Amino acid sequence: MQVDYSETHWKILDQKRKIAIEILRMLMSKGMEGYVYGSVARGDVNDKSDVDIVVFNPNYIILDTLEVHHKYIIQATPNSVPKAYLSLDENEEVVISFPLGKLRRNELEFYSFGGLIDLKGLEEKKRVIGVNKNLMIIIPTENGHMELPLNGNEDYAAKLLKISVDTIREREKLLTKRADKGHTGIYLRYDLDGNESIYDAFAKIYKSNKYFRRMINA
């Protein structure tokens, strides 16, 4: 199905991408490359879409000194690598995240599954293919995007996204479960106190939680 974007849609996308570009340029000035993932990378945004940024090779010390609203650490499941999150606003609508351990292949491919783009791509006004939360494959077009259901097109999606079919099916299963049962929750979330550093929080959780420790050491 073809979806044509309205003038309002293009304005919302432009506004959110301007925010992302500013942050990615700031990160680059500090020696780090960031990426935007999700709807801002694909283009199928709405006014409630988050600006989600990830840094795969972070400098923890520099990131810890950024001026942000609040910080937290999440481990989605006992078998996933924990990540730190820096929210630039109260409602966590603009967030920089980075892994606290080595991401496995399927965890890296998660970002490509939803759509992943770098600073150059944003500056060149490119949009990328990805799968949204409704399990629709979003394929950008000049006037908007084409969409088709992921269900039954998993092999095609893997080719388009250049990721494994296993990752496709894993994400499909998870998102289907969330749609059926609502938010499934996360294994661990730790909210940092005002003056607490990522390092101090990391050390505290590492000492007290064996699953956190296991994934850091994996």
Beta strands, then each sheet from edge to edge (+ up, - down):
strand 1: 2-4
strand 2: 34-37
strand 3: 51-55
strand 4: 70-75
strand 5: 83-87
strand 6: 94-99
strand 7: 116-118
strand 8: 130-131
strand 9: 136-141
strand 10: 144-149
strand 11: 188-191
sheet 1: 1+ 10- 9+ 8-
sheet 2: 7+ 2- 3+ 6+ 5- 4+ 11-
end
